[in-house]
Amino acid sequence: WEDILRDQAAIEEAATVAVDAALLEGVLMRTEGQPNASDVVNYAPFTLLPSAVPSALFEEAYAVQQDFNLLVDAISQNKEFLEHTLASTIKVDDFTARLFRIHQQVLEEGLAQSVFLGINRSDYMFDCGVDGTAALKQIEINTIAASFGGLTSRTVAVHRRVLQVLGKPEKASRLLPNNPSKGLALGIAKAWELYGSPSAVVMFLVEEVQRNIFDQRCVENELWNRNIRVIRKRFRDVFEKGSLDSARRLYMDGQEVAVVYYREGYVPENYDQQNWEARLLLERSKAVKCPDIATQLAGTKKVQQELSRPGMLEKLLPSHTEAVMRIRATFAGLYSLDMGEEGDQIVAAAIADPDRFVLKPQREGGGNNLYGEELRQVLEKTRDSPERTSYILMDKIRPQPAMNYLLRAHSPLQASECISELGIFGVYVRQGKEMVMNKAAGHLLRTKAIEHADGGVAAGVAVLDTPYLV
């Protein structure tokens, strides 16, 4: 976009059109001042121009998504693997430990749930090698409350309009259609159908503060369009009004619940004692949880690091040789900080050269990772303590930056050097042992200025974007 970026007057006009287009298309969030009121809304932040994405890497990310769906599902059913992998983490990380205890409790009691629904998002960056070639490298996989499938469905139209206004109609026509909210809803609808009770509802489990409600409404509307009734409840409501009958069917306010779709429950701040009790009630029920607690544990950073050990993928997916190769090709270097000689060596290497690495705690939701001097300080403080095992260490991925404008409400229009992260949404449904649905359901491109090391759109750092394949 070099020629466009040089024309300041054209950029300013395009930005005005872009903001109106975003409001018109429904690329919306509630405001920080009134996060639970829809009478004051603004546009969700987004890039003025779509960002270049290498088409070969884009296709690779889509091609490996069904493999990752199979892998997450296999991990969630492998009690021994989860137990062994998280053994050191649950000693030092109370949040993971509490999730794990619920997991053990529902297994001991015997699962009432027979239909399983996974909605995940695998996130990647394009790592620029010494020779300048880019490679697809996985940052993480989100197995709970993976967001922005709704708003990203509506962002393509905005970027198409911007390119038209800037006199690039042929480039505008090359932007790919993308509708993850439809794909996510198809998975929820399939699980609802297999649950087998036409009068039962789908329950969105939502946070107390709901700034990102319109993203959820996109998925919700797709379900209403299929005549599937949707209710929105919080953990607090489940604690006060949720109940199980003798067959462990879940009822809310007298309505049977077929599917619980979590958009909440992924960080410690989401829980107090009542909320933990509500979570246990949900997990004990026959309702299809998306995710069930084992699938949430499958998304932990410690599991991600364990998967990179030689031979581990082969153990988990024994008859899927090609899937294993495709998955492994996306892994960046991942290192265990477990106590012992191997962990000691890694800690020493990271303290000596902190800019080579990223330090990740067992948390979702963005904004938790440590870099540079902060990384060094944490490792120096914890190097001789089991506390270090609550983190994993990963090679730092180095994408090629590009210039763009990040449009945010009440912020000046200025060019920034940016990097992007590509997420692919995956949806699968399993009934008993049979995989009934397994697909990639669309993509999410998020872009941020390079001075921000970490954080997503909801964390206020990244903005929504559209891939322009090159």
C-alpha positions as CSV (number, residue, x, y, z in Angstrom):
1,W,0.0,0.0,0.0
2,E,3.0,2.3,-0.3
3,D,1.3,4.7,-2.8
4,I,-1.8,5.0,-0.5
5,L,0.2,5.6,2.6
6,R,1.9,8.6,1.0
7,D,-1.4,10.4,0.3
8,Q,-2.4,12.0,3.7
9,A,-5.6,13.6,2.3
10,A,-6.8,10.3,0.9
11,I,-6.0,8.5,4.1
12,E,-8.0,11.0,6.2
13,E,-11.0,10.7,3.9
14,A,-10.8,6.9,3.9
15,A,-10.6,6.9,7.7
16,T,-13.9,8.9,7.9
17,V,-15.6,6.5,5.5
18,A,-14.1,3.5,7.4
19,V,-15.5,4.4,10.8
20,D,-19.0,5.0,9.3
21,A,-18.8,1.7,7.4
22,A,-17.8,-0.1,10.7
23,L,-20.8,1.4,12.5
24,L,-23.1,0.5,9.6
25,E,-21.8,-3.1,9.4
26,G,-22.1,-3.6,13.2
27,V,-18.4,-3.8,14.1
28,L,-19.4,-2.6,17.5
29,M,-18.4,-2.8,21.2
30,R,-19.9,-1.2,24.3
31,T,-17.8,1.6,25.9
32,E,-15.5,1.2,28.8
33,G,-17.5,3.8,30.7
34,Q,-20.8,1.8,30.4
35,P,-19.7,-1.8,29.6
36,N,-23.2,-3.2,30.3
37,A,-25.3,-0.7,28.4
38,S,-26.1,-0.8,24.7
39,D,-27.4,2.8,24.5
40,V,-23.8,4.0,24.2
41,V,-21.7,2.0,21.8
42,N,-18.7,2.7,19.6
43,Y,-16.9,0.9,16.8
44,A,-14.5,-1.9,17.8
45,P,-10.9,-0.9,16.9
46,F,-9.7,-2.0,13.4
47,T,-7.0,-1.3,10.9
48,L,-7.6,1.2,8.1
49,L,-6.1,-1.1,5.5
50,P,-6.2,-4.9,5.2
51,S,-2.8,-6.5,6.0
52,A,-0.7,-8.6,3.7
53,V,-0.7,-12.3,4.5
54,P,1.4,-14.9,2.6
55,S,-1.2,-17.1,0.8
56,A,0.8,-20.3,1.3
57,L,0.9,-19.8,5.1
58,F,-2.8,-18.8,5.2
59,E,-3.6,-22.1,3.4
60,E,-1.3,-24.0,5.7
61,A,-3.1,-22.6,8.8
62,Y,-6.5,-23.7,7.4
63,A,-5.2,-27.1,6.4
64,V,-3.8,-28.0,9.8
65,Q,-7.0,-26.9,11.7
66,Q,-8.8,-30.2,11.5
67,D,-5.6,-31.9,12.8
68,F,-5.6,-29.5,15.8
69,N,-9.3,-30.3,16.4
70,L,-8.5,-34.0,16.5
71,L,-5.5,-33.4,18.8
72,V,-7.5,-31.2,21.3
73,D,-10.2,-33.8,21.4
74,A,-7.7,-36.7,21.9
75,I,-6.0,-34.8,24.8
76,S,-9.4,-34.1,26.5
77,Q,-10.1,-37.9,26.5
78,N,-6.6,-38.9,27.8
79,K,-6.8,-38.8,31.6
80,E,-3.3,-40.1,32.0
81,F,-1.7,-37.5,29.7
82,L,-3.4,-34.6,31.5
83,E,-2.6,-36.0,34.9
84,H,1.1,-36.5,34.0
85,T,1.5,-33.2,32.1
86,L,-0.1,-31.0,34.7
87,A,1.3,-32.7,37.8
88,S,4.0,-30.0,38.4
89,T,1.7,-27.1,37.4
90,I,-1.1,-27.9,39.8
91,K,1.3,-27.9,42.7
92,V,2.1,-24.2,42.1
93,D,-0.9,-22.8,40.1
94,D,-4.1,-22.8,42.2
95,F,-6.4,-21.9,39.3
96,T,-5.3,-24.9,37.1
97,A,-5.4,-27.1,40.2
98,R,-9.0,-26.2,40.9
99,L,-10.0,-26.9,37.3
100,F,-8.2,-30.2,37.5
101,R,-10.0,-31.2,40.8
102,I,-13.3,-30.7,39.1
103,H,-12.1,-32.7,36.1
104,Q,-11.2,-35.6,38.5
105,Q,-14.4,-35.4,40.4
106,V,-16.6,-35.6,37.3
107,L,-14.6,-38.6,35.9
108,E,-14.9,-40.4,39.2
109,E,-18.7,-39.8,39.2
110,G,-18.9,-40.9,35.6
111,L,-19.6,-38.4,32.8
112,A,-23.3,-37.7,32.2
113,Q,-22.4,-35.9,28.9
114,S,-22.2,-38.0,25.8
115,V,-22.0,-35.3,23.1
116,F,-18.9,-33.1,23.0
117,L,-18.5,-29.8,21.3
118,G,-15.2,-28.1,20.7
119,I,-14.8,-24.5,19.5
120,N,-11.2,-23.4,19.5
121,R,-9.0,-20.9,17.8
122,S,-5.4,-21.6,16.9
123,D,-3.3,-18.5,16.7
124,Y,-0.2,-18.0,14.6
125,M,2.5,-15.5,13.6
126,F,4.6,-15.4,10.5
127,D,8.2,-15.9,11.7
128,C,10.7,-14.2,9.4
129,G,13.8,-16.4,9.0
130,V,17.3,-15.2,8.6
131,D,17.0,-15.6,4.8
132,G,13.8,-13.6,4.8
133,T,11.4,-16.5,4.2
134,A,8.3,-16.5,6.5
135,A,7.1,-19.6,8.4
136,L,3.8,-20.3,10.1
137,K,4.4,-20.6,13.9
138,Q,1.7,-21.3,16.5
139,I,1.5,-18.9,19.4
140,E,-1.2,-20.8,21.3
141,I,-4.5,-22.6,20.9
142,N,-7.6,-21.2,22.8
143,T,-10.0,-23.9,23.8
144,I,-12.4,-21.7,25.8
145,A,-14.3,-18.5,24.9
146,A,-12.4,-17.9,21.7
147,S,-13.8,-14.5,20.7
148,F,-14.2,-12.2,17.7
149,G,-15.7,-14.8,15.3
150,G,-18.7,-12.5,15.1
151,L,-17.2,-9.1,14.6
152,T,-14.6,-10.4,12.2
153,S,-17.4,-11.7,10.0
154,R,-18.4,-8.0,9.5
155,T,-15.0,-6.5,9.0
156,V,-14.4,-7.6,5.4
157,A,-17.1,-5.3,4.1
158,V,-15.5,-2.4,5.9
159,H,-12.1,-3.0,4.3
160,R,-13.7,-3.6,0.9
161,R,-15.3,-0.2,1.1
162,V,-12.0,1.5,2.2
163,L,-10.2,0.0,-0.8
164,Q,-13.0,1.1,-3.2
165,V,-12.8,4.7,-1.8
166,L,-9.0,4.6,-2.3
167,G,-9.5,3.7,-5.9
168,K,-8.5,0.1,-5.6
169,P,-11.6,-1.8,-6.8
170,E,-9.7,-4.8,-8.1
171,K,-7.9,-5.2,-4.8
172,A,-11.2,-4.8,-2.9
173,S,-12.7,-7.7,-4.9
174,R,-9.8,-10.0,-3.8
175,L,-10.7,-9.9,-0.1
176,L,-12.0,-13.3,1.0
177,P,-15.5,-13.7,2.5
178,N,-15.2,-14.8,6.1
179,N,-18.0,-15.8,8.5
180,P,-16.8,-17.6,11.6
181,S,-20.0,-16.8,13.5
182,K,-22.0,-19.0,11.1
183,G,-19.5,-21.9,11.4
184,L,-19.5,-21.6,15.3
185,A,-23.3,-21.6,15.3
186,L,-23.4,-24.7,13.0
187,G,-21.3,-26.6,15.7
188,I,-23.6,-25.4,18.5
189,A,-26.7,-26.3,16.5
190,K,-25.3,-29.8,15.7
191,A,-24.6,-30.4,19.4
192,W,-28.1,-29.2,20.3
193,E,-29.7,-31.5,17.8
194,L,-27.7,-34.5,19.0
195,Y,-28.6,-33.8,22.6
196,G,-32.1,-34.7,21.4
197,S,-34.5,-32.4,23.2
198,P,-36.3,-30.0,20.9
199,S,-37.6,-27.8,23.7
200,A,-34.2,-27.4,25.4
201,V,-32.2,-24.1,25.1
202,V,-28.6,-23.1,24.4
203,M,-27.1,-21.1,27.3
204,F,-24.4,-18.6,26.7
205,L,-22.5,-18.3,30.0
206,V,-21.4,-14.7,30.0
207,E,-19.2,-12.4,32.1
208,E,-20.5,-9.8,34.6
209,V,-18.9,-7.1,32.4
210,Q,-20.1,-7.6,28.8
211,R,-18.4,-5.0,26.5
212,N,-18.1,-7.6,23.7
213,I,-21.7,-8.5,23.6
214,F,-22.2,-7.8,19.9
215,D,-19.6,-10.4,19.0
216,Q,-21.6,-12.9,20.9
217,R,-24.9,-11.7,19.5
218,C,-23.6,-12.5,15.9
219,V,-23.4,-16.2,16.9
220,E,-26.6,-16.0,18.9
221,N,-28.5,-14.6,15.9
222,E,-27.4,-17.5,13.7
223,L,-29.0,-19.9,16.3
224,W,-32.2,-17.9,16.5
225,N,-32.4,-18.1,12.7
226,R,-32.4,-21.9,13.1
227,N,-35.2,-21.6,15.7
228,I,-32.9,-22.6,18.5
229,R,-33.7,-20.7,21.7
230,V,-30.8,-18.9,23.4
231,I,-30.6,-17.6,27.0
232,R,-27.7,-15.6,28.5
233,K,-26.7,-16.3,32.1
234,R,-23.8,-15.7,34.5
235,F,-22.2,-18.0,36.9
236,R,-24.2,-16.2,39.6
237,D,-27.5,-17.1,37.9
238,V,-26.4,-20.8,37.7
239,F,-25.5,-20.8,41.4
240,E,-28.9,-19.3,42.4
241,K,-31.2,-21.0,39.9
242,G,-29.5,-23.9,38.2
243,S,-30.4,-27.5,39.2
244,L,-30.0,-31.1,38.0
245,D,-32.7,-33.7,37.9
246,S,-32.1,-37.5,38.6
247,A,-30.8,-38.0,35.1
248,R,-28.5,-35.1,35.6
249,R,-30.3,-32.9,33.0
250,L,-29.5,-29.3,33.6
251,Y,-32.3,-26.8,34.3
252,M,-32.2,-23.0,34.5
253,D,-35.4,-21.3,35.6
254,G,-37.3,-24.5,34.7
255,Q,-35.9,-24.7,31.2
256,E,-33.8,-27.7,30.1
257,V,-30.4,-26.7,28.9
258,A,-28.9,-28.7,26.0
259,V,-25.7,-26.7,25.4
260,V,-23.6,-24.5,27.6
261,Y,-21.4,-22.2,25.5
262,Y,-18.7,-20.6,27.8
263,R,-17.7,-17.0,27.1
264,E,-16.5,-16.7,30.6
265,G,-14.5,-18.8,33.1
266,Y,-11.1,-18.7,31.6
267,V,-9.2,-16.6,34.2
268,P,-9.0,-16.8,38.0
269,E,-10.8,-13.4,38.4
270,N,-13.9,-15.1,36.9
271,Y,-14.3,-17.2,40.1
272,D,-15.4,-16.8,43.7
273,Q,-16.5,-19.8,45.8
274,Q,-20.1,-19.6,44.4
275,N,-18.8,-19.5,40.9
276,W,-16.7,-22.6,41.5
277,E,-19.8,-24.4,42.8
278,A,-21.7,-23.3,39.7
279,R,-18.9,-24.6,37.5
280,L,-19.0,-28.0,39.2
281,L,-22.8,-28.2,38.8
282,L,-22.5,-27.5,35.1
283,E,-19.7,-30.0,34.6
284,R,-21.7,-32.7,36.4
285,S,-24.6,-32.2,34.1
286,K,-25.6,-34.0,30.9
287,A,-25.6,-30.7,29.0
288,V,-23.0,-30.4,26.2
289,K,-20.4,-28.0,27.6
290,C,-18.3,-26.0,25.1
291,P,-15.7,-26.6,26.4
292,D,-16.0,-29.4,29.0
293,I,-13.4,-29.0,31.7
294,A,-11.0,-31.5,30.1
295,T,-11.0,-29.5,26.9
296,Q,-10.2,-26.3,28.8
297,L,-7.3,-28.1,30.5
298,A,-6.1,-29.3,27.0
299,G,-5.6,-25.6,26.1
300,T,-3.2,-24.9,29.0
301,K,0.3,-23.6,28.1
302,K,1.9,-26.6,29.9
303,V,0.1,-29.0,27.6
304,Q,1.3,-26.9,24.6
305,Q,4.9,-27.3,25.8
306,E,4.5,-31.0,26.5
307,L,3.2,-31.6,22.9
308,S,6.5,-30.4,21.5
309,R,8.4,-33.2,23.2
310,P,9.7,-35.8,20.7
311,G,7.2,-38.6,20.1
312,M,4.4,-37.0,22.1
313,L,2.1,-36.2,19.2
314,E,2.6,-39.8,17.9
315,K,1.3,-41.2,21.2
316,L,-1.8,-38.9,21.2
317,L,-2.6,-39.4,17.5
318,P,-1.2,-42.9,16.8
319,S,-2.9,-43.5,13.4
320,H,-2.5,-39.9,12.0
321,T,1.1,-39.7,10.6
322,E,0.4,-36.9,8.2
323,A,-1.6,-34.8,10.8
324,V,1.3,-35.2,13.2
325,M,3.7,-33.8,10.6
326,R,1.5,-30.9,9.7
327,I,1.0,-30.0,13.4
328,R,4.7,-30.3,14.3
329,A,5.7,-28.0,11.4
330,T,3.8,-25.1,13.2
331,F,5.5,-25.5,16.6
332,A,8.0,-22.8,17.7
333,G,10.7,-23.9,20.3
334,L,9.0,-24.6,23.6
335,Y,10.8,-25.4,26.8
336,S,9.9,-26.9,30.2
337,L,10.9,-25.1,33.4
338,D,10.4,-28.2,35.5
339,M,12.8,-28.7,38.4
340,G,15.9,-30.5,37.4
341,E,18.9,-30.2,35.2
342,E,17.0,-29.6,31.9
343,G,14.9,-26.9,33.5
344,D,18.0,-25.3,35.1
345,Q,19.8,-25.0,31.8
346,I,16.8,-23.4,30.1
347,V,16.4,-20.9,32.9
348,A,20.1,-20.0,32.7
349,A,19.9,-19.5,28.9
350,A,16.9,-17.3,29.2
351,I,18.4,-15.1,32.0
352,A,21.5,-14.7,29.8
353,D,19.6,-13.8,26.6
354,P,16.0,-12.8,27.5
355,D,15.2,-11.2,24.1
356,R,15.3,-14.7,22.5
357,F,12.3,-15.9,24.5
358,V,8.7,-15.2,25.8
359,L,7.7,-16.4,29.3
360,K,4.1,-17.6,29.5
361,P,1.9,-18.3,32.5
362,Q,-1.0,-20.7,32.4
363,R,-3.5,-18.0,31.5
364,E,-5.9,-17.1,28.7
365,G,-7.2,-13.7,27.6
366,G,-4.1,-11.9,26.5
367,G,-1.8,-9.5,28.3
368,N,-0.1,-12.0,30.6
369,N,3.2,-12.8,28.8
370,L,6.6,-11.5,29.9
371,Y,9.4,-10.3,27.8
372,G,12.9,-8.9,28.0
373,E,13.9,-7.4,31.4
374,E,10.6,-8.4,33.1
375,L,11.2,-12.0,31.9
376,R,14.7,-12.0,33.4
377,Q,13.6,-10.6,36.7
378,V,10.8,-13.2,37.2
379,L,13.2,-16.1,36.3
380,E,16.0,-14.7,38.6
381,K,13.4,-14.5,41.4
382,T,12.0,-18.0,40.8
383,R,15.0,-19.9,39.5
384,D,15.4,-22.1,42.6
385,S,11.7,-22.4,43.4
386,P,9.0,-24.8,42.1
387,E,7.1,-21.6,41.3
388,R,8.9,-21.4,38.0
389,T,7.0,-24.5,36.8
390,S,3.8,-22.4,36.6
391,Y,5.3,-20.9,33.4
392,I,6.6,-22.2,30.1
393,L,9.3,-20.7,27.9
394,M,8.9,-20.2,24.2
395,D,11.2,-18.9,21.4
396,K,10.2,-15.4,20.5
397,I,8.6,-15.2,17.0
398,R,9.8,-12.4,14.8
399,P,7.3,-11.3,12.2
400,Q,8.1,-8.7,9.5
401,P,6.5,-5.4,10.5
402,A,4.4,-3.3,8.0
403,M,2.9,0.2,8.2
404,N,-0.8,0.7,8.8
405,Y,-3.2,3.0,10.6
406,L,-5.0,1.6,13.8
407,L,-8.4,3.2,14.1
408,R,-9.6,3.6,17.7
409,A,-12.3,5.8,19.1
410,H,-11.0,9.1,20.5
411,S,-7.5,8.4,19.2
412,P,-5.6,10.5,16.7
413,L,-5.0,9.2,13.2
414,Q,-1.3,8.2,12.9
415,A,0.7,5.6,11.0
416,S,2.2,2.7,13.1
417,E,4.6,0.0,12.4
418,C,2.5,-3.2,12.9
419,I,2.6,-6.9,13.2
420,S,-0.3,-9.3,12.7
421,E,-1.5,-12.6,14.3
422,L,-3.7,-15.0,12.3
423,G,-6.3,-17.2,14.2
424,I,-8.2,-20.0,12.6
425,F,-11.5,-21.1,14.2
426,G,-12.0,-24.8,14.5
427,V,-15.3,-26.6,15.4
428,Y,-15.8,-30.3,16.1
429,V,-18.6,-32.4,17.5
430,R,-18.1,-35.9,18.9
431,Q,-20.9,-38.3,19.9
432,G,-19.6,-41.1,22.1
433,K,-16.5,-42.1,20.1
434,E,-17.7,-40.9,16.7
435,M,-16.5,-37.6,15.2
436,V,-19.7,-36.2,13.7
437,M,-18.2,-32.8,12.6
438,N,-14.7,-31.5,12.2
439,K,-14.0,-28.3,10.3
440,A,-12.2,-25.0,10.1
441,A,-14.9,-22.3,10.5
442,G,-13.2,-19.1,9.4
443,H,-10.3,-16.8,10.5
444,L,-9.5,-13.8,12.6
445,L,-6.6,-11.4,11.8
446,R,-5.5,-9.1,14.6
447,T,-2.9,-6.4,14.2
448,K,-1.0,-4.3,16.8
449,A,1.7,-1.7,16.9
450,I,5.1,-3.3,17.4
451,E,5.7,-1.5,20.7
452,H,3.0,-3.7,22.3
453,A,4.5,-7.0,22.9
454,D,1.4,-8.8,24.1
455,G,-2.4,-8.6,24.2
456,G,-5.5,-9.1,22.1
457,V,-8.4,-6.9,21.0
458,A,-10.4,-7.4,24.2
459,A,-7.2,-6.5,26.2
460,G,-7.2,-3.2,24.3
461,V,-4.0,-3.7,22.4
462,A,-4.7,-5.4,19.1
463,V,-7.3,-4.4,16.5
464,L,-9.4,-6.3,14.0
465,D,-8.0,-6.7,10.5
466,T,-8.6,-8.5,7.2
467,P,-6.0,-10.6,5.4
468,Y,-5.0,-9.5,1.9
469,L,-3.4,-12.6,0.4
470,V,-0.1,-12.1,-1.4
